[in-house]
Amino acid sequence: MEINWIAVGWIIDMTLNGLLWLIIAVFSLLLIDMTDSWTRKAIKWMDKADKWIRRLIDILLEWIENKNLKIISSIILLIVLGTLAQLGIIPKLIT
C-alpha cells in the first residue's frame, strides 16, 4: 500500500491553517472586546461632558437674558458658536 503524500500534505496544511485562523480569530475577538469597552467609556464621558456644557450654556444665556446684556450676549454667543464650529460639533448637532 502506497502513501499518497499529496493527500497527507494537504491534510497537514489544512490543519495548520485552521489552527492559525483559530488563533487569529481569538486574538481579534479579544481586541474587539477590549476596544468596545473603551468605546463605551468614551461615549459615557462624552455624554457627561455634553450635558455639562449644555447646562453651562443654558445658565450663561439665562443670566445674560435676565441682565438684558445684548452686546455681551452677542459676543459670548459668537465665541461659543465659533468654538463649536471649529471643533465640528455644530454639524454633528445638526445631523
C-alpha positions as CSV (number, residue, x, y, z in Angstrom):
1,M,0.0,0.0,0.0
2,E,1.4,3.3,-1.1
3,I,1.1,6.5,0.9
4,N,-0.4,9.4,-1.0
5,W,2.0,12.2,0.1
6,I,0.0,14.9,-1.6
7,A,-3.1,14.0,0.4
8,V,-1.0,13.9,3.6
9,G,0.5,17.3,2.9
10,W,-2.9,18.7,2.1
11,I,-4.4,17.4,5.4
12,I,-1.4,18.8,7.4
13,D,-1.7,22.1,5.5
14,M,-5.5,22.3,6.2
15,T,-5.0,21.5,9.9
16,L,-2.2,24.1,10.4
17,N,-4.2,26.7,8.5
18,G,-7.3,26.0,10.6
19,L,-5.3,26.3,13.8
20,L,-3.7,29.6,12.7
21,W,-7.0,31.1,11.8
22,L,-8.4,30.0,15.1
23,I,-5.6,31.8,16.9
24,I,-6.2,34.9,14.8
25,A,-9.9,34.8,15.5
26,V,-9.3,34.5,19.3
27,F,-6.9,37.5,19.3
28,S,-9.2,39.5,17.1
29,L,-12.2,38.9,19.4
30,L,-10.2,39.8,22.5
31,L,-9.0,43.0,20.8
32,I,-12.6,43.9,19.7
33,D,-13.9,43.3,23.2
34,M,-11.2,45.5,24.7
35,T,-11.8,48.4,22.3
36,D,-15.5,48.0,22.7
37,S,-15.3,48.7,26.4
38,W,-13.0,51.7,25.7
39,T,-15.5,53.0,23.2
40,R,-18.4,52.6,25.7
41,K,-16.4,54.5,28.4
42,A,-15.5,57.3,25.9
43,I,-19.2,57.6,24.9
44,K,-20.3,57.8,28.5
45,W,-17.7,60.5,29.2
46,M,-18.7,62.4,26.0
47,D,-22.4,62.3,27.2
48,K,-21.4,63.7,30.6
49,A,-19.3,66.5,29.0
50,D,-22.2,67.3,26.6
51,K,-24.7,67.6,29.4
52,W,-22.4,69.7,31.4
53,I,-21.6,72.1,28.5
54,R,-25.3,72.4,27.6
55,R,-26.2,73.2,31.2
56,L,-23.4,75.8,31.4
57,I,-24.5,77.4,28.2
58,D,-28.2,77.5,29.4
59,I,-27.2,79.1,32.7
60,L,-25.0,81.6,31.0
61,L,-27.6,82.6,28.4
62,E,-30.3,82.8,31.0
63,W,-28.1,85.1,33.2
64,I,-27.4,87.3,30.2
65,E,-31.1,87.4,29.3
66,N,-32.1,88.4,32.8
67,K,-29.5,91.1,32.9
68,N,-30.5,92.3,29.4
69,L,-26.9,92.5,28.2
70,K,-27.4,92.3,24.4
71,I,-23.9,93.3,23.3
72,I,-22.2,90.9,25.8
73,S,-24.6,88.1,24.9
74,S,-23.9,88.5,21.2
75,I,-20.1,88.5,21.8
76,I,-20.3,85.4,24.1
77,L,-22.6,83.6,21.7
78,L,-20.3,84.4,18.8
79,I,-17.3,83.0,20.8
80,V,-19.3,79.9,21.8
81,L,-20.7,79.2,18.4
82,G,-17.3,79.9,16.7
83,T,-15.6,77.4,19.1
84,L,-18.3,74.8,18.5
85,A,-18.0,75.3,14.7
86,Q,-14.2,74.9,14.8
87,L,-14.5,71.7,16.8
88,G,-17.0,70.4,14.4
89,I,-19.7,69.9,17.0
90,I,-22.3,72.1,15.3
91,P,-22.6,69.8,12.2
92,K,-22.9,66.8,14.5
93,L,-25.7,68.5,16.3
94,I,-27.5,69.4,13.1
95,T,-27.4,65.8,11.8
